[in-house]
């Protein structure tokens, strides 16, 4: 079933997939945050590398869903004035993903004894900074999409 509102059409199955992806992404970033913060019992390098690697794979899916389905374009058809913000937000995907890949790499170096043993605090700090930026990105993206949808159905006219 497709819900058609003006020029913006959203497939119901796709919406379910997006919802499931979002739920999973939030679960994984929370789990990783808890794992990295766990004290006094330190997580093992394997646990850290696996949690970060799983989150990276989910983030790749998340960004590709957003980009492949092109809801940015849909939002822009409806509300061209949002185009600059949409472009800026989309351009953040690459940098966010690369940063997470860098953190995964650090964790793998730790796992394979290629780095100092006390690297965990640095990984935790870097992860917290990354997560803050990712959450801010997601919040701005949701706000932009809501704004485009509101324009589309004429709310606020
Ligand atoms: Fe995004």
Boltz pocket constraint, residues with backbone or C-beta under 6 A from the ligand:
constraints:
  - pocket:
      binder: B
      contacts: [[A, 63], [A, 66], [A, 89], [A, 93], [A, 137], [A, 138], [A, 141]]
      max_distance: 6.0
